[in-house]
Amino acid sequence: MGAVIAAVETVDLRFPTSRDLAGSDAMNEAPDYSAAYVVLHSDSDSGPEGHGFTFTIGRGNELAVAAAAAIGRRAVGWEVAEVVGDLGGFSRWLQADSQLRWLGPAKGVVQLGLAAVVNAAWDLAGKVAGQPVWRLLADMDPQQIVDLVDWRYLRDVLTPAAARDLLDARVPGRAARTATLEAEGYPAYTTSAGWLGYDDATLERLCREAVDAGWESVKLKVGADLAHDVRRCAIAREVLGPRRRLMIDANQTLGVEDALRWMEALAPFDIHWFEEPTSPDDVLAHAAIARAIAPTRVATGEHAHNAVMFKQFLAAGAMGVCQLDATRPGGVDEAVAVLLLAAAHDVPVCPHAGGVGLCELVQHLAMFDYVAVGASREERMVEYVDHLHEHFVDPVRLVGTSYRAPERPGYSAEILPETRRAYAFPDGPVWARTPP
């Protein structure tokens, strides 16, 4: 018998980003970026560990940690070779607890906990294979990719056979796209200038710094006060000039009528996309807004909790830009399903990465999408925020304003041991010095 998963460790990690309002938006005024962190330990002293997490913004992170621990218990006793040899089957096994399923299914904190454990399994698989996860996925043959997906609720919109055909058609260009990716990286945009809690002077300064650094696309948070947003967009557009992209993000705060009023007022600033204009679950509202503001696209998906939600948004024409999150759906396997659905509907994927560690994870998904699924970088960008990367063993690296392809085996998910000790909540030194 080979090495087995002997223990699943969970850690409640929180970073006090509310101190300087990094991450602030109209819905979340003072977030503390947090991770429900999982480590899959094998019984082999020399074997790799699998590290994964899901993202929250502070209070309540303990619930996601508890969900990850409950789900992770089902992983104990699995042979490492079995896990990495059938990652789709492993994910489906984790979800098959009939009692835990009642708390979802496939939504809420149970889904967040599942994502943490599944992401840890993929990190383990990458380390066992000696490959970064994007490359591990991109080297799979089309049938292996199709087999990762749970197709039960998706076949009415995309069949496994159609997905296989789509992937087969991309195979001839894989090597060339991989070479391009490794030479040039993957395009990014920045949100770091546009947090809602920043004053006008800070916004102007950060926009100028973004221009000086070469950023071609900048996103601003909006949705709390229309007059305030008009003033801020005017400042940003003046600094960015007419050529660079300006996107806005209301973070779910508006109803349909208010969203249309916001867009009418901000349209003179040449808005590239309007992100999360309303409730993240409201397919009909997003579809209505999309029709009304075209050709400006509606971008959404960071709060879509499973592939079924993406199926509905895409089929209804309610999602012009797919903002897949790496930790809200059930981990890498479900992310693959979303990438296939988006490609089948010819909708560009621009993953959400506004949170601790999300840049590290979503770069793998976007790069796999480019090589093997969507096969394009046109209208595709990965969000980038410039904080908390120093806490990772394999942090994101930029080439200019593009993500450099990760080379280290795994999912880039591993947080430094000293960070895990210092930021553990509530007893780590950071929180002992500054209680919440």
C-alpha positions in Angstrom: 0.0 0.0 0.0 1.3 3.4 -0.9 1.2 6.6 1.1 -2.2 7.6 2.4 -3.8 10.8 3.6 -3.4 10.5 7.4 -4.6 13.8 8.6 -6.4 17.0 7.4 -5.2 20.1 9.2 -7.3 23.3 9.1 -6.3 26.9 10.1 -8.3 30.1 10.5 -6.1 32.7 8.9 -7.1 36.4 8.9 -5.3 39.5 7.7 -6.2 42.9 9.1 -6.8 44.7 5.8 -9.6 46.7 7.3 -6.9 48.9 8.9 -6.1 50.7 5.6 -9.4 49.8 3.8 -7.7 47.7 1.1 -10.5 45.6 -0.4 -13.2 48.1 0.5 -16.3 48.3 -1.7 -19.9 49.3 -1.5 -21.0 46.0 0.0 -18.0 45.3 2.1 -16.8 48.5 3.8 -13.9 47.2 5.9 -13.0 43.6 5.1 -10.3 41.5 6.8 -9.1 39.2 4.0 -9.2 35.7 5.3 -8.5 32.1 4.3 -10.0 28.9 5.6 -6.8 27.0 5.1 -6.4 23.2 4.6 -3.3 20.9 4.6 -3.6 17.3 3.5 -0.9 15.4 5.4 0.2 11.9 4.2 1.7 9.2 6.4 5.0 9.5 4.5 7.7 11.7 6.0 9.1 12.3 2.5 5.8 12.7 0.6 4.4 16.2 -0.4 1.6 17.9 1.4 -1.4 19.4 -0.3 -2.3 23.0 0.6 -5.5 24.7 -0.3 -8.0 27.3 1.0 -11.2 29.2 0.4 -11.5 32.9 0.8 -13.7 35.0 3.1 -13.5 38.5 4.5 -13.3 38.0 8.3 -16.1 37.2 10.7 -17.6 33.9 9.8 -14.3 32.5 8.5 -14.5 30.0 11.4 -17.6 28.5 9.7 -15.8 27.8 6.5 -12.9 26.3 8.5 -15.4 24.0 10.3 -17.0 23.0 7.0 -13.5 22.2 5.5 -12.7 20.1 8.6 -16.0 18.2 8.3 -15.5 17.5 4.6 -11.8 16.8 4.9 -12.5 13.9 7.3 -13.7 12.0 4.3 -10.3 12.3 2.7 -8.5 10.5 5.5 -7.4 7.0 4.5 -7.4 7.6 0.8 -4.2 6.6 -0.9 -2.4 9.6 -2.4 -2.1 7.7 -5.7 -5.9 7.2 -5.7 -6.5 10.9 -5.1 -4.2 12.2 -7.8 -5.2 9.4 -10.2 -8.9 10.3 -10.1 -9.3 13.9 -9.0 -12.9 14.1 -10.3 -13.9 11.0 -8.5 -12.2 12.2 -5.3 -14.2 15.5 -5.5 -17.4 13.6 -6.1 -16.7 11.4 -3.1 -16.2 14.4 -0.8 -19.6 15.7 -1.9 -21.3 12.4 -1.4 -21.9 12.7 2.4 -25.7 12.6 2.5 -25.9 14.5 5.8 -23.5 17.3 4.9 -25.3 17.7 1.5 -28.4 18.9 3.3 -26.5 22.0 4.4 -25.9 22.9 0.7 -26.2 21.3 -1.6 -23.3 22.9 -3.5 -23.7 26.3 -1.9 -22.9 28.2 1.3 -20.2 27.4 3.7 -20.3 23.7 2.8 -19.3 24.6 -0.8 -16.6 26.9 0.5 -15.2 24.1 2.7 -15.3 21.7 -0.3 -13.3 24.1 -2.4 -10.6 24.3 0.2 -10.2 20.5 0.4 -10.4 20.0 -3.4 -7.9 22.8 -4.0 -5.6 21.1 -1.6 -5.9 17.9 -3.5 -5.0 19.6 -6.7 -2.0 21.2 -5.1 -1.0 17.7 -3.9 -1.5 16.3 -7.5 0.7 19.0 -9.0 3.5 18.3 -6.5 3.3 14.6 -7.1 3.4 15.1 -10.9 6.2 17.7 -10.6 4.1 20.3 -12.5 2.2 23.5 -11.8 -1.5 22.9 -11.9 -2.1 24.9 -15.1 0.4 22.7 -16.9 -1.0 19.5 -15.3 -4.4 20.4 -16.6 -3.2 21.5 -20.0 -1.3 18.3 -20.6 -4.4 16.1 -20.0 -6.0 14.6 -23.0 -9.5 15.9 -23.8 -11.3 12.9 -22.3 -9.4 13.2 -19.0 -10.6 16.8 -18.8 -14.2 15.9 -19.6 -14.0 13.2 -16.9 -13.2 15.8 -14.2 -16.7 17.3 -14.5 -19.9 16.2 -12.8 -22.3 16.4 -15.8 -25.6 15.6 -14.1 -27.1 19.1 -14.2 -25.2 20.5 -17.3 -26.1 18.2 -20.2 -29.2 20.2 -21.2 -26.8 23.1 -22.1 -23.5 21.3 -22.9 -23.1 17.6 -23.3 -19.9 15.7 -22.5 -19.6 14.8 -26.2 -19.8 18.5 -27.3 -17.2 19.4 -24.6 -14.9 16.7 -25.9 -15.3 18.1 -29.5 -14.5 21.6 -28.3 -11.4 20.4 -26.5 -10.3 18.2 -29.5 -10.4 21.2 -31.7 -8.0 23.1 -29.4 -5.4 20.3 -29.3 -3.4 21.3 -32.5 -2.6 24.8 -31.1 -1.8 23.8 -27.5 2.0 23.8 -28.0 2.1 27.1 -29.7 -0.2 28.7 -27.0 2.0 27.2 -24.2 5.1 28.7 -25.8 3.4 32.1 -26.1 2.2 31.9 -22.5 5.7 31.1 -21.2 7.2 33.8 -23.2 4.7 36.6 -22.7 2.6 35.8 -19.7 -1.2 36.3 -19.3 -2.8 39.8 -19.4 -3.9 41.4 -16.1 -5.8 44.4 -14.9 -5.5 46.2 -11.6 -8.1 46.9 -8.9 -5.6 48.3 -6.5 -6.2 51.9 -7.4 -10.0 51.8 -7.0 -11.0 50.7 -3.6 -14.1 52.6 -2.4 -12.6 53.7 0.9 -9.8 55.7 -0.8 -10.1 59.5 -0.9 -9.9 61.4 -4.1 -6.3 62.3 -3.7 -5.3 58.7 -3.1 -7.4 57.6 -6.1 -5.7 60.1 -8.4 -2.2 59.2 -7.1 -2.8 55.5 -7.5 -4.2 55.9 -11.0 -1.1 57.9 -12.0 1.1 55.2 -10.5 -0.9 52.6 -12.5 -0.4 54.6 -15.7 3.3 55.0 -15.0 3.6 51.2 -14.4 2.1 50.5 -17.7 -1.4 49.3 -16.7 -3.9 49.4 -19.6 -7.0 48.4 -17.6 -8.1 49.8 -14.2 -11.2 48.9 -12.2 -13.0 51.2 -9.7 -15.5 50.3 -7.0 -18.8 52.1 -7.2 -22.4 51.8 -5.9 -22.6 53.7 -2.6 -23.2 57.3 -3.8 -23.8 58.2 -7.4 -22.4 61.7 -7.2 -19.3 60.4 -5.5 -18.9 57.8 -8.2 -19.3 60.4 -11.0 -16.5 62.5 -9.4 -14.3 59.5 -9.0 -14.8 58.2 -12.5 -14.0 61.7 -13.8 -10.7 61.7 -11.9 -9.8 58.3 -13.1 -10.7 58.9 -16.8 -8.7 62.2 -16.7 -5.6 60.4 -15.5 -6.0 57.3 -17.6 -6.7 59.2 -20.8 -9.1 58.1 -23.5 -7.3 54.9 -24.6 -7.1 52.8 -21.4 -9.9 50.7 -20.2 -11.9 51.8 -17.2 -14.2 49.1 -15.5 -16.6 49.6 -12.6 -17.8 47.2 -10.0 -20.9 47.8 -7.8 -20.4 44.6 -5.7 -24.1 43.6 -5.8 -25.5 46.7 -4.1 -28.0 48.0 -6.7 -31.4 47.0 -8.0 -32.1 47.0 -11.7 -33.5 50.6 -11.9 -30.6 52.0 -9.8 -28.0 50.0 -11.9 -29.4 51.5 -15.1 -29.3 55.0 -13.5 -25.7 54.4 -12.4 -24.7 53.3 -15.9 -26.4 56.2 -17.6 -24.5 58.7 -15.4 -21.2 56.9 -15.8 -21.4 56.1 -19.5 -19.7 59.3 -20.5 -16.5 57.9 -19.0 -16.4 55.0 -21.5 -17.0 52.1 -19.2 -15.5 48.9 -20.5 -17.7 46.6 -18.3 -20.2 47.0 -15.4 -19.4 44.3 -12.8 -21.9 42.8 -10.4 -24.5 45.5 -10.8 -27.1 43.7 -8.7 -27.8 40.5 -6.7 -25.3 37.8 -7.7 -28.1 35.2 -7.8 -30.5 37.2 -10.0 -30.2 35.8 -13.5 -33.2 37.7 -14.8 -32.0 41.1 -13.4 -28.5 40.6 -14.9 -30.1 39.7 -18.3 -32.3 42.8 -18.2 -29.3 45.0 -17.4 -27.2 43.3 -20.1 -29.8 44.1 -22.7 -30.2 47.7 -21.6 -26.5 48.7 -21.4 -25.2 46.8 -24.5 -22.6 47.0 -26.0 -21.1 47.6 -22.5 -20.8 44.1 -21.0 -22.1 42.9 -17.7 -19.4 41.1 -15.8 -20.3 38.7 -13.0 -19.6 35.3 -11.4 -17.4 35.9 -8.4 -20.3 35.0 -6.1 -21.7 32.2 -8.4 -21.4 29.2 -6.1 -21.6 26.3 -8.6 -21.6 25.4 -12.3 -25.4 25.3 -12.4 -25.5 29.0 -11.7 -23.0 29.7 -14.4 -25.0 27.5 -16.8 -28.1 29.7 -16.2 -26.3 33.0 -16.5 -24.6 32.0 -19.7 -27.7 30.4 -21.3 -29.8 33.5 -20.5 -27.3 36.0 -22.0 -26.9 37.5 -18.5 -23.1 37.2 -18.3 -20.9 39.0 -20.9 -17.7 38.5 -18.9 -17.3 35.3 -16.8 -15.6 36.2 -13.5 -14.9 32.7 -12.2 -13.6 32.6 -8.6 -11.2 29.8 -7.6 -12.6 29.3 -4.1 -16.4 29.8 -4.2 -17.4 26.9 -6.6 -16.2 23.5 -5.4 -12.6 23.8 -6.4 -10.6 23.0 -9.6 -12.9 20.3 -11.0 -16.0 22.6 -10.9 -13.9 25.5 -12.3 -13.1 23.3 -15.3 -16.9 22.8 -15.9 -17.3 26.6 -15.8 -14.5 27.2 -18.3 -16.1 24.7 -20.7 -19.5 26.3 -20.4 -18.0 29.8 -21.0 -16.1 28.6 -24.1 -19.2 26.9 -25.5 -21.0 30.2 -25.2 -18.1 32.3 -26.5 -17.9 34.3 -23.3 -14.5 35.5 -22.2 -13.3 34.4 -18.8 -11.7 37.1 -16.6 -11.3 35.5 -13.2 -12.0 37.3 -9.9 -8.9 37.7 -7.8 -9.7 40.4 -5.3 -8.7 38.6 -2.2 -5.9 36.9 -0.3 -4.3 34.2 -2.5 -6.9 34.5 -5.3 -4.3 35.8 -7.7 -2.1 32.8 -6.9 -4.9 30.4 -7.7 -6.8 31.9 -10.6 -3.7 32.4 -12.8 -3.6 28.6 -13.1 -7.2 28.5 -14.3 -6.8 31.3 -16.8 -3.7 29.8 -18.3 -5.2 26.4 -18.6 -8.2 28.0 -20.3 -5.9 29.8 -22.8 -3.9 26.7 -23.7 -6.7 24.0 -23.8 -10.2 25.5 -23.6 -11.0 29.1 -24.6 -7.7 29.2 -26.7 -7.6 33.0 -26.8 -6.3 36.0 -24.8 -8.6 38.4 -26.6 -10.8 40.3 -24.1 -9.3 38.1 -21.4 -7.6 39.6 -18.3 -7.0 38.3 -14.8 -7.6 40.7 -11.9 -4.5 41.7 -9.9 -4.3 43.3 -6.5 -0.9 44.2 -5.1 -1.0 43.0 -1.5 -0.5 39.9 0.6 1.6 38.0 -2.0 4.6 38.0 0.3 2.9 35.4 2.5 3.1 32.7 -0.2 5.7 30.1 -0.9 5.1 30.6 -4.7 3.7 34.2 -5.1 2.5 35.6 -8.3 5.1 37.2 -10.5 4.4 39.8 -13.1 6.2 40.5 -16.4 5.2 44.1 -16.9 1.4 44.0 -16.4 1.1 40.3 -17.3 1.1 37.2 -15.0 4.2 35.1 -15.5 3.4 31.4 -15.9 4.1 29.6 -12.6 6.9 27.0 -12.8 6.8 25.5 -9.3 4.9 22.3 -8.9 1.5 22.6 -7.2 -1.3 25.2 -7.2 0.7 28.1 -5.7 -1.6 27.8 -2.7 1.0 27.2 0.1 1.2 29.9 2.7 4.5 30.3 4.6 4.6 28.5 8.0 5.6 31.7 9.8 2.5 33.5 8.3 0.3 30.6 9.4 1.5 31.0 12.9 1.4 34.8 13.0 -2.0 35.3 11.4 -3.9 32.4 12.9 -7.1 33.7 14.5 -7.6 34.5 17.3 -4.4 33.5 19.0 -1.7 34.4 16.5 0.7 37.2 17.5 -0.9 39.6 15.0 -4.3 39.2 16.5 -3.1 39.0 20.1 -1.6 42.5 19.6 -4.6 43.9 17.8 -7.8 42.2 18.8 -10.7 42.4 16.2 
